[in-house]
Amino acid sequence: MFNSVTTRAIGDYALIGDCETAALVAKDGSIDWLCWPRFDSGACFAALLGTEKHGRWRISPARELTRRSRRYRGDTLILETEFETQEGAVSLIDFMPIRKNRQVSEIVRMVVGKRGRVDMRMEVAFRFDYGRIVPWVSRIEGGLLRAVAGPHSAILKSPVATHGENFTTVAEFSVGEGERVPFVLAHEASHLPPPCICDPEQALDETEAYWSEWSGRCHYDGPWKEAVTRSLITVKALTYRPTGGIVAAPTTSLPEQFGSTRNWDYRFCWLRDATFTLLSLINAGYRTEAESWCDWLLRAVAGAASQIQPLYGIGGEHRNDEVELDWLPGFGGSRPVRIGNGAYSQLQVDVFGSVMDALHAATAFGLDLHEASAGLQRELLKHLESVWREPDEGIWEVRSGRKHFVHSKLMSWVAFDRAVISCERFGLAGPVDRWRALRDEIHAEIIEKGFDAEQGAFMQSYGSKAFDASVLLMPILGFLPPDDPRIVSTTRTIERELSKDGLLRRYDTGKAEDGLPASEGAFLACSFWLADNMILQGREQEARRLFEHLLSLRNDVGLLAEQYDVKRQAQAGNFPQAFSHFALIDTAFNFAGIKGAAREVHMKSQETARTGT
């Protein structure tokens, strides 16, 4: 029998998905995380945050391994894990067919004999509601197994015989060279009849064709094509196809600091990702996905501008209340495990700039926006006029009280700057003179109150002595030119003060109070922003070294978490993280000199900041 689940590294996992939910597959063939039927549904496999008793599905050789390796099949989301024993070798193929118009979500796992004959063991422990509920498992017509608990049911189909052991379904079988043994697991609401299960071989062909066609449309053809393509596939996998929303990550509560309480649910869509998302997709040639993201964005923020919030559910849901699950011990003992994210109710003024920047970029690229977009932008700007002077919780969603964060003021400037340029270039109707005056007022205030001449840098907040990597966005967003002495000095200072083994932390958690225990890993997106600044300042060789270092932190199948623990030399935080992969894509395009219409606007803004005209 397999041993209990031991503490794995976050980077030990690979991702499979159907563009509506996703599963994490460990190197040993265990699916330890799966939320069904949506990214934000309750998990039916939650061993990622506990042990095998909280639910998993493992297929692996029954005897000791002599070798193990894995890879994605070409530019697809089909995972192939090869196991070798003294007796032979097998390949485990894992994937999720794209649902298309079908409502049933399925996982297909296929054991393929490569050499000799290998004894295999399959164990599946269904545990609905994040490992809390043990379902009733019975055999139904056609030899299918059905696990039912409340509204949930899962159907397992396989040609091999199964039996029960300690509330776990087990199969023992052998696979010889050339033989193929499939398993299909499908989800369906328990009140409905069992679904029609896919043909695994046909599903494999269709899934490979889908992903190969999709990734083949990528426009990037630079020196890091493999990394960019894998990042784009990952982003596509994190897209909730019915609405166009993109989750920050498919997981919850993977720790930013191991053994501590910095554990959050990231199965939601953040507004601050908006422009990064849009530019990455547009530059790579994925116009349809970019338009779907904009449609989601407009629907999510529709309504009274005073109700705008930092994050929404994948369908645009507003309420995402935070709850702690006390029955789960957490990843490596990192508690509490949380579902929901209380940051949705925070005031984060930067989101106004994120939305305005994204919609402006969409217009600049000629995307087809809903006719209500112009009116919505005016309402957002009207409300921003009344709140931009207020302190807020900021980009990092601190839980220690509101401050006048420089990044929040920067994004307020971005909102009015993009509004002015949209009026001048694209005919957006509105009080352009007032917007222009507000833009100039905010710019002057940031220069006066945000820059510390003694430190030689823009600081985290007004009057603070804490440094913050988010100010690296200033030249990227066009607030000041990259060669402005204050930007050059800020970049060098941030690099010196927040760098650890060449990677950047968001801020020093020991000096900048955020309401949480000190210490966390390096924040990967910030490290990519540093590379962007280096490129803009002509430090291309340094930027290239940093970029290559960041690429080396990806796991064996090219995935990145939110953070990297330098001391442990391990990925940290929720995984895989869309923000990290967007940043990778954007930096690769920056090296290639891809600017596009939105980048031209940024350059115009920089010239305006330089000359004051």
C-alpha positions in Angstrom: 0.0 0.0 0.0 1.1 3.5 -0.7 2.5 5.5 2.2 0.7 8.5 3.6 1.1 11.8 1.7 4.3 13.5 2.8 5.1 17.1 2.6 5.9 17.9 -1.0 7.4 21.0 -2.5 5.0 23.3 -4.3 7.1 22.9 -7.4 6.5 19.2 -7.4 3.1 19.7 -9.1 2.0 20.1 -12.7 -1.3 21.5 -13.9 -4.0 20.0 -16.0 -7.3 21.7 -16.8 -10.3 22.2 -19.0 -10.5 26.0 -18.9 -13.2 25.8 -16.2 -11.3 24.1 -13.4 -7.9 22.6 -12.9 -6.1 19.8 -11.1 -2.6 19.5 -9.6 -0.7 16.3 -10.3 2.3 15.4 -8.2 5.5 13.8 -9.6 4.5 10.5 -8.1 1.2 10.4 -10.0 -1.1 11.6 -7.3 -3.8 14.2 -8.0 -3.8 16.1 -4.8 -6.0 19.1 -5.7 -9.2 19.3 -7.7 -12.2 21.7 -7.3 -15.3 20.6 -9.2 -17.0 21.8 -11.3 -15.4 25.3 -11.2 -12.1 26.8 -10.0 -13.9 28.2 -6.9 -16.0 25.1 -6.1 -15.3 22.9 -3.1 -12.3 20.6 -3.6 -13.0 16.8 -3.9 -9.3 16.1 -3.7 -7.6 18.3 -1.0 -4.5 16.3 0.0 -2.5 19.3 -1.1 -3.6 20.9 2.1 -3.6 17.8 4.3 -3.0 14.1 3.8 -4.5 11.3 1.7 -7.5 11.1 4.0 -8.5 14.6 2.7 -8.9 13.2 -0.9 -6.5 12.2 -3.7 -6.2 10.0 -6.8 -2.9 8.2 -7.2 -1.8 5.9 -10.0 1.8 4.6 -9.8 3.9 1.5 -10.0 3.4 -0.8 -7.0 7.1 -1.5 -6.8 10.1 0.7 -6.1 11.0 3.1 -8.9 14.4 3.3 -10.5 13.7 6.4 -12.5 10.9 9.0 -13.0 10.5 11.9 -15.3 7.7 14.0 -16.8 6.9 16.6 -19.4 4.0 18.2 -21.2 3.3 16.7 -24.6 4.5 19.4 -27.0 2.8 22.8 -26.5 -0.3 21.3 -24.9 -1.7 20.8 -21.4 -1.3 17.0 -21.6 1.0 15.7 -18.9 3.1 12.6 -19.5 4.9 11.0 -16.5 7.3 8.1 -17.1 7.9 5.6 -14.4 10.6 2.9 -14.6 11.1 -0.1 -12.3 13.3 -3.2 -12.4 10.5 -4.9 -14.3 9.8 -2.3 -17.0 8.5 1.1 -17.8 5.1 2.8 -18.2 3.9 6.3 -19.1 1.0 7.9 -17.2 -0.9 10.4 -19.5 -3.1 12.9 -17.6 -5.4 15.5 -19.2 -8.8 17.1 -19.0 -10.9 17.3 -22.2 -12.2 20.7 -23.1 -15.9 20.8 -22.3 -17.0 22.8 -25.3 -20.8 22.7 -25.1 -20.8 19.8 -22.7 -21.5 20.4 -19.0 -19.6 17.4 -17.8 -16.0 17.9 -16.5 -13.7 14.9 -16.9 -10.2 13.8 -16.0 -8.6 11.1 -18.2 -5.7 9.1 -16.9 -4.1 6.5 -19.2 -1.4 4.0 -18.3 0.7 3.0 -21.4 3.1 0.1 -21.3 6.5 1.1 -22.7 8.8 -1.8 -21.8 8.4 -5.1 -19.9 5.5 -5.6 -17.6 4.8 -3.3 -14.6 2.6 -4.0 -11.6 0.4 -0.9 -10.9 -1.8 0.3 -8.1 -4.6 2.9 -8.3 -6.1 4.5 -5.2 -8.9 7.1 -5.3 -10.2 8.7 -2.1 -13.2 10.9 -2.8 -13.6 13.6 -0.1 -16.1 16.4 -1.0 -16.2 19.9 0.6 -12.4 20.2 0.9 -11.7 16.8 2.5 -14.5 17.0 5.0 -17.2 14.7 3.6 -16.8 11.0 2.8 -19.3 10.0 0.1 -21.2 6.9 -0.5 -19.6 4.8 -3.2 -21.6 2.2 -5.1 -21.4 0.3 -8.4 -24.0 1.2 -11.0 -25.1 0.0 -14.4 -22.3 -0.5 -16.8 -19.7 -1.3 -14.2 -19.3 2.3 -13.2 -18.5 3.5 -9.7 -20.4 6.4 -8.4 -19.5 8.5 -5.4 -22.3 10.6 -4.0 -22.5 13.2 -1.2 -25.1 15.9 -1.1 -25.2 17.8 -4.4 -22.0 16.2 -5.6 -21.2 13.0 -7.5 -18.2 11.6 -9.3 -18.3 8.7 -11.8 -15.3 6.4 -12.3 -15.0 4.2 -15.4 -12.2 1.8 -16.1 -11.7 -1.7 -17.5 -9.8 -2.9 -14.4 -11.5 -4.4 -11.3 -11.7 -2.2 -8.2 -12.5 -2.9 -4.6 -12.8 -0.9 -1.4 -10.2 -0.5 1.4 -10.7 1.9 4.3 -13.0 4.3 2.4 -10.7 4.2 -0.6 -11.3 2.7 -4.0 -8.3 0.5 -5.0 -7.3 -1.3 -8.2 -4.3 -3.6 -8.7 -3.3 -4.4 -12.3 -0.3 -4.9 -14.6 0.5 -3.2 -17.9 2.7 -4.8 -20.6 4.5 -3.2 -23.5 2.0 -1.7 -26.0 -1.0 -2.0 -23.7 -3.1 1.0 -22.7 -5.3 1.0 -19.6 -7.6 4.1 -19.3 -9.4 5.6 -16.3 -12.0 8.4 -16.7 -13.4 10.3 -13.8 -16.4 12.6 -14.4 -18.3 15.1 -12.3 -22.0 15.5 -12.4 -24.7 16.9 -10.0 -26.0 14.1 -7.9 -29.6 14.7 -8.8 -28.9 14.1 -12.5 -28.5 10.7 -14.2 -24.9 9.5 -14.7 -23.3 11.3 -17.7 -22.1 9.8 -20.9 -18.4 9.2 -20.4 -16.0 10.2 -23.1 -14.0 7.8 -25.2 -10.5 8.3 -23.7 -8.5 7.8 -27.0 -10.8 10.1 -29.0 -10.6 12.7 -26.1 -6.8 12.5 -26.1 -6.7 13.2 -29.9 -9.2 16.1 -29.5 -7.4 17.6 -26.5 -4.0 17.5 -28.2 -5.4 19.1 -31.4 -7.1 21.8 -29.3 -4.0 22.9 -27.4 -1.7 22.5 -30.4 -3.9 24.7 -32.5 -4.3 27.3 -29.7 -0.6 27.5 -28.9 0.3 27.5 -32.6 -1.3 31.0 -32.9 1.3 32.6 -30.6 3.0 35.6 -32.2 6.2 35.5 -30.1 9.2 34.1 -31.9 12.1 35.3 -29.7 14.8 33.4 -27.9 12.5 32.4 -25.0 9.7 30.9 -27.1 9.3 27.8 -25.0 8.9 29.8 -21.7 6.5 32.3 -23.3 4.4 29.6 -24.9 4.2 27.6 -21.7 3.2 30.7 -19.8 0.5 31.5 -22.3 -0.9 28.0 -22.1 -0.9 28.3 -18.3 -2.8 31.6 -18.5 -5.3 30.0 -20.9 -5.7 27.1 -18.5 -6.5 29.6 -15.7 -9.3 31.2 -17.8 -12.9 30.4 -16.9 -14.1 29.9 -20.4 -17.9 30.7 -19.8 -17.2 34.2 -18.6 -13.6 35.1 -19.8 -12.4 35.7 -16.2 -8.9 34.6 -15.3 -8.2 33.3 -11.8 -5.0 34.5 -10.1 -4.2 30.8 -9.3 -6.2 27.6 -9.1 -5.3 27.0 -5.4 -5.9 28.4 -2.0 -3.7 28.7 1.1 -0.4 27.7 -0.3 1.9 29.6 2.0 3.9 32.7 1.2 5.8 32.0 4.4 6.1 28.3 5.3 4.5 27.5 8.7 2.9 30.9 9.0 -0.4 32.5 8.4 0.2 34.2 5.1 -2.2 31.9 3.3 -4.8 33.2 1.0 -7.4 32.0 -1.5 -6.4 33.1 -5.0 -9.2 31.5 -7.0 -10.6 34.9 -8.0 -10.0 37.6 -10.6 -8.1 40.7 -9.5 -8.7 44.1 -11.3 -5.0 45.1 -10.9 -4.1 42.2 -13.3 -6.2 43.8 -16.0 -3.6 45.6 -18.1 -0.9 43.0 -17.6 -3.5 40.4 -18.9 -4.6 42.5 -21.8 -1.1 43.4 -23.1 0.2 39.8 -22.7 -2.7 38.4 -24.7 -2.7 41.1 -27.4 1.0 41.1 -28.0 1.0 37.3 -28.2 -1.8 37.4 -30.8 -4.8 36.3 -28.7 -7.4 38.9 -29.5 -10.4 36.8 -28.8 -9.2 36.0 -25.3 -8.3 39.7 -24.7 -11.8 40.8 -25.7 -13.4 38.1 -23.5 -11.3 39.4 -20.6 -12.5 43.0 -21.3 -16.1 41.8 -21.4 -15.7 40.1 -18.0 -14.1 43.3 -16.7 -16.9 45.5 -17.8 -19.6 43.2 -16.4 -17.8 42.8 -13.1 -17.4 46.6 -12.4 -20.8 47.5 -13.9 -23.1 49.5 -11.5 -22.4 52.2 -9.0 -18.7 53.3 -9.2 -18.7 53.4 -5.4 -19.1 49.6 -5.3 -16.0 48.8 -7.3 -13.8 46.3 -5.4 -10.3 44.8 -5.9 -11.4 41.3 -6.8 -14.4 39.4 -8.0 -15.5 35.8 -8.5 -14.9 34.2 -11.9 -18.5 35.0 -12.9 -18.2 38.5 -11.5 -19.6 37.7 -8.1 -19.1 40.5 -5.5 -19.4 38.5 -2.2 -16.3 36.4 -1.5 -16.4 36.1 2.3 -13.4 34.7 4.0 -13.8 31.5 6.0 -11.2 29.3 7.8 -11.4 25.5 7.4 -10.2 24.1 10.7 -10.2 20.4 9.7 -7.3 20.9 7.2 -3.8 21.1 8.6 -2.5 23.2 5.7 0.4 22.7 3.3 3.4 21.8 5.5 1.5 22.8 8.6 0.8 26.3 7.3 -2.5 27.4 8.9 -5.1 28.6 8.7 -6.5 27.2 5.4 -8.8 29.9 4.0 -11.5 29.9 1.4 -12.9 33.3 0.2 -10.8 36.4 0.3 -11.7 39.3 2.6 -9.7 41.7 0.6 -12.7 42.1 -1.7 -14.1 44.6 0.8 -11.0 46.7 1.1 -10.5 50.2 -0.4 -7.8 49.8 -3.0 -7.7 53.0 -5.0 -5.2 51.6 -7.5 -8.0 49.5 -9.2 -9.4 52.6 -10.8 -6.2 53.1 -12.7 -6.0 49.4 -13.6 -9.4 49.5 -15.2 -8.9 52.8 -17.0 -5.5 51.6 -18.3 -6.9 48.3 -19.5 -9.9 49.9 -21.3 -7.7 52.6 -22.8 -5.2 49.9 -24.1 -8.2 47.9 -25.5 -9.3 51.0 -27.4 -5.8 51.7 -28.6 -5.6 48.2 -30.0 -9.0 48.4 -31.6 -10.8 45.8 -29.5 -14.5 45.6 -29.7 -15.7 47.1 -26.4 -19.3 47.2 -25.2 -21.0 50.5 -25.9 -21.4 51.2 -22.2 -17.7 51.4 -21.7 -17.4 55.1 -22.2 -20.1 55.9 -19.7 -18.6 53.5 -17.2 -15.2 55.2 -17.5 -16.7 58.6 -16.8 -18.5 57.3 -13.7 -15.3 55.6 -12.4 -13.4 58.9 -12.9 -16.2 60.9 -11.2 -15.9 58.6 -8.1 -12.1 58.6 -8.2 -12.2 62.4 -7.9 -13.7 62.0 -4.4 -11.5 59.1 -3.1 -8.0 59.5 -4.6 -6.9 61.7 -1.7 -8.0 59.0 0.9 -5.6 56.5 2.4 -6.3 52.9 1.4 -5.1 49.3 1.9 -3.0 49.4 -1.3 -1.8 47.0 -3.9 -0.5 44.5 -1.3 -3.8 44.5 0.6 -2.3 45.2 4.0 -4.3 44.3 7.1 -2.7 46.9 9.3 -4.7 50.0 8.4 -4.9 52.4 5.6 -2.0 54.6 4.4 -1.3 57.0 1.5 0.5 54.4 -0.6 2.5 55.9 -3.5 1.4 53.1 -5.8 -2.2 53.9 -5.2 -1.6 57.6 -6.0 0.4 56.5 -9.1 -2.6 54.5 -10.4 -4.9 57.4 -9.7 -2.6 59.5 -12.0 -2.8 56.7 -14.5 -6.6 56.8 -14.5 -6.8 60.5 -15.3 -3.8 60.4 -17.7 -5.5 57.7 -19.8 -8.8 59.6 -19.7 -7.1 62.7 -21.1 -5.3 60.8 -23.8 -8.5 58.9 -24.7 -10.3 62.3 -25.1 -7.5 63.6 -27.3 -7.0 60.5 -29.4 -10.1 58.4 -29.4 -12.9 61.0 -28.8 -13.9 60.0 -25.2 -16.4 62.6 -24.1 -15.8 64.2 -20.7 -14.5 67.1 -18.7 -11.0 66.8 -20.2 -9.8 70.1 -18.6 -10.7 69.0 -15.2 -9.2 65.5 -15.7 -6.0 67.2 -17.0 -5.9 69.4 -13.9 -6.3 66.4 -11.6 -3.7 64.5 -13.4 -1.2 67.3 -12.9 -2.2 67.8 -9.3 -1.6 64.1 -8.5 1.7 64.1 -10.4 2.9 67.1 -8.4 1.8 65.6 -5.1 3.6 62.3 -5.7 6.8 64.1 -6.6 6.5 66.2 -3.5 5.3 63.7 -0.9 6.3 60.3 -2.4 10.0 60.9 -3.2 12.5 60.9 -0.3 15.6 62.9 -1.4 17.6 61.5 1.5 16.9 57.9 0.5 17.1 58.7 -3.2 13.9 56.8 -3.9 10.1 56.9 -4.1 8.9 55.3 -0.9 6.1 52.9 0.0 3.8 55.6 1.4 3.9 59.3 2.2 6.3 60.0 5.1 7.4 56.4 5.2 11.0 55.1 5.3 9.9 51.7 3.9 10.8 50.8 0.3 8.3 49.1 -2.0 8.9 47.4 -5.4 5.6 48.5 -6.7 7.1 52.0 -7.5 9.1 50.2 -10.3 5.9 50.5 -12.3 6.4 54.3 -12.6 8.4 54.3 -15.8 6.6 51.3 -17.2 3.3 53.2 -16.8 4.7 56.5 -18.1 4.7 58.5 -14.9 8.3 59.6 -15.4 10.8 58.7 -18.2 13.1 55.7 -17.4 16.2 57.9 -17.6 14.8 60.5 -15.1 17.4 60.7 -12.2 14.7 60.0 -9.7 13.7 56.8 -11.5 17.3 55.7 -12.0 18.1 56.3 -8.3 14.8 54.6 -7.2 15.6 51.5 -9.3 19.1 51.2 -7.8 17.9 51.8 -4.3 15.1 49.2 -4.6 17.5 46.7 -6.1 19.9 47.3 -3.2 17.4 47.3 -0.3 14.9 44.7 -1.3 17.1 42.2 -3.2 18.0 38.8 -1.8 20.2 36.6 -4.0 19.2 38.7 -7.0 15.4 38.5 -6.4 13.1 41.2 -5.1 10.8 41.2 -2.2 7.7 43.3 -2.4 8.8 45.3 0.6 10.7 44.6 3.9 8.0 42.9 6.1 10.1 43.7 9.1 10.1 47.4 8.5 6.8 48.0 6.7 3.9 47.0 9.0 1.2 45.0 7.1 -0.6 43.4 10.0 1.0 39.9 9.5 4.0 38.1 10.8 7.3 39.3 9.2 9.1 37.5 6.4 8.0 36.1 3.1 9.6 35.0 -0.2 10.8 37.1 -3.1 7.8 38.2 -5.2 8.5 37.0 -8.7 6.4 39.7 -10.6 8.4 42.4 -8.9 11.7 40.8 -10.1 10.4 40.8 -13.6 9.5 44.5 -13.2 13.1 45.1 -12.2 14.2 43.5 -15.4 11.8 45.8 -17.3 13.4 48.8 -15.7 16.8 47.6 -16.6 15.8 47.2 -20.2 14.3 50.7 -20.3 17.5 52.2 -18.7 19.8 50.5 -21.2 21.0 47.8 -18.8 20.2 45.0 -21.1 22.9 42.6 -20.1 21.9 42.8 -16.5 18.3 42.5 -17.4 19.1 39.4 -19.4 20.9 37.8 -16.6 18.1 38.5 -14.2 15.5 37.2 -16.7 17.4 34.0 -17.2 17.7 33.5 -13.5 14.0 33.9 -13.1 13.4 31.4 -15.8 15.6 28.9 -14.0 13.2 29.1 -11.0 10.4 27.5 -13.0 9.8 23.9 -12.1 10.5 21.0 -14.4 7.4 21.6 -16.5 7.8 25.4 -16.7 5.5 26.6 -13.9 5.9 29.5 -11.5 4.3 30.2 -8.1 3.7 33.7 -6.7 6.9 33.8 -4.7 10.3 32.1 -4.3 11.7 31.2 -0.9 15.5 31.9 -1.4 16.5 30.2 1.9 14.6 27.0 1.1 15.3 27.4 -2.7 11.6 26.5 -3.2 8.6 28.1 -4.8 6.1 29.6 -2.4 2.6 30.9 -2.5 -0.3 29.9 -4.7 0.5 27.9 -7.8 0.7 28.3 -10.7 0.4 32.1 -10.4 -1.0 34.0 -13.4 0.7 37.3 -12.3 4.1 35.7 -12.4 3.5 34.2 -15.9 2.0 37.5 -17.2 5.1 39.3 -16.0 7.4 36.7 -17.7 5.5 37.2 -21.0 5.6 41.0 -20.8 9.4 41.0 -20.1 10.1 38.7 -23.0 8.2 41.1 -25.3 10.0 44.1 -23.8 13.3 42.5 -24.8 11.9 42.1 -28.3 11.0 45.8 -28.4 7.3 45.1 -28.9 5.5 48.3 -28.1 2.1 48.4 -29.9 -0.4 51.2 -29.6 -0.6 51.1 -25.8 3.1 51.4 -25.4 3.2 54.4 -27.7 0.7 56.0 -25.4 3.0 55.3 -22.5 5.9 56.9 -24.3 3.7 59.9 -25.0 2.9 60.1 -21.3 6.6 60.0 -20.5 7.3 62.9 -22.9 4.5 64.8 -21.2 6.0 64.2 -17.8 9.5 65.2 -19.0 8.5 68.5 -20.7 5.4 69.4 -18.7 3.4 70.0 -21.9 
